[in-house]
Amino acid sequence: MRAYRDFLASVESMMTDWLRRQRAAFDASNRSVRKICDSRNIIDLAQAQAEWISDCLEWTASHFRAVGNDAAALTWKATEQFGEAAREGSSVLRQQSEALSQPRTPAPLERAAAE
């Protein structure tokens, strides 16, 4: 249950970061489009378009890096947690196995019945 809670918290963090990046990209695109619309000549228009395209490519690369980093971190955390759960489970099984493999001493009633 703890692993599931941690997983959901990580996904929530990833989505919050993604929404923040999307909002920043939207605001910058809005400014670029306004700059394009306010252009007075072809040179200003070309510069504004070039800046907008450059920003779009930069945001795309940034998104890919962030998603890759988040996915790697999430995978690492999940692997770590499942490893801990497996170690805990194997130690319980080992203890049960050792308890079953120890020779039983006959109880006093069984000894009396045998005599």
NORZI-V927138 format. One record per pair of residues at least 24 apart in sequence whose C-alpha atoms are under 10 Angstrom apart, sorted by the first residue. I is the first residue (numbers start at 1). J is the second residue. D is the distance in Angstrom with one decimal. If there is no record, write none. Layout:
<<I & J & D> <I & J & D>>
This chain:
<<2 & 81 & 8.9> <3 & 77 & 9.0> <3 & 78 & 7.2> <3 & 80 & 9.7> <3 & 81 & 6.3> <3 & 82 & 7.7> <3 & 85 & 9.2> <4 & 78 & 9.1> <4 & 81 & 9.8> <6 & 74 & 9.5> <6 & 77 & 8.7> <6 & 78 & 8.6> <6 & 81 & 9.3> <7 & 74 & 7.4> <7 & 75 & 9.5> <7 & 77 & 8.3> <7 & 78 & 7.2> <7 & 81 & 9.8> <10 & 70 & 8.5> <10 & 71 & 9.7> <10 & 73 & 8.9> <10 & 74 & 6.7> <10 & 77 & 9.1> <11 & 70 & 8.8> <11 & 71 & 9.4> <11 & 74 & 8.1> <13 & 70 & 9.1> <14 & 66 & 8.8> <14 & 67 & 8.0> <14 & 69 & 9.9> <14 & 70 & 6.6> <14 & 71 & 8.8> <14 & 74 & 9.3> <15 & 67 & 9.9> <15 & 70 & 10.0> <17 & 63 & 10.0> <17 & 66 & 8.7> <17 & 67 & 9.6> <17 & 70 & 9.7> <18 & 63 & 7.8> <18 & 66 & 8.3> <18 & 67 & 8.3> <21 & 59 & 8.3> <21 & 62 & 8.9> <21 & 63 & 7.8> <21 & 66 & 9.6> <22 & 59 & 8.9> <22 & 63 & 9.0> <24 & 59 & 9.4> <25 & 55 & 8.4> <25 & 56 & 8.0> <25 & 58 & 9.9> <25 & 59 & 6.9> <25 & 60 & 9.6> <28 & 52 & 8.4> <28 & 55 & 8.2> <28 & 56 & 9.3> <29 & 53 & 9.5> <29 & 55 & 8.2> <29 & 56 & 8.1>>
